[in-house]
Amino acid sequence: MIAITKRQRALLDFIRKFMAENDGLAPSVMEMTRGLDLSSTSNVHNMLTRLEQRGVIRRLKFHARAIQIVDPNDPVARASDRDLVAELTQRGWTVTPPFNPRVPHGGNHTSQVQHDHG
């Protein structure tokens, strides 16, 4: 994982604390802006993008509050989507696009994953 700036660390700490206090619910961009006493939501958007690029968080596009803090020690967090699909295929699962292996089953997605029952 690439080092992050003090401001990014402050945002990450805010997100962690907010999620701990709100049963895992991530803060909205506006809540992050207010919580860090920033003047613009674009500052938060930029920091979130940088955190995501550095592999510290994951976000789902077009979903509000869809932030996951990545554990760098989790082998799934370090695996590429291609590796995850290959592992599912090796275990007998049929995966057809569109598929996002990082969205837990029961989430809001349209993946097609079926287990081949031998």
C-alpha positions, 0 to 999 in steps of 0.5 A: 500500500502506498503512503497517504497524506495527513489529510487523507489519513484524517479522512480515513480516520473519520470514515473508520470512526463514523462507521464504528459509531453507525453500525458499519454505515459509511458517511456521506460526502457532505458528512465527511466535508463537515466532519473535516471542516472542509469548504467543498465536497470536491476536496472530499471527492478528490481525497476519496479518489486518491485513497481508492487509487492507493488501495486503502478503500474501495467504492461502488460507483453510483452507490451512496455511502458505498465505502469499504476500508481495505485490510492490506493483510486480507488476501482477497483484498490484494487479489485482482478481479481476474484472479478471483474469477479464476479461483471461482471457476477452478472451484466449479462456479460458472461466472458470466459478465457482468460480475463484480466479485467484490460485491457480497451476495445479496448486494445490489448487483446483477452478477451471474454466478452459478455453481456447477453441481457436477 
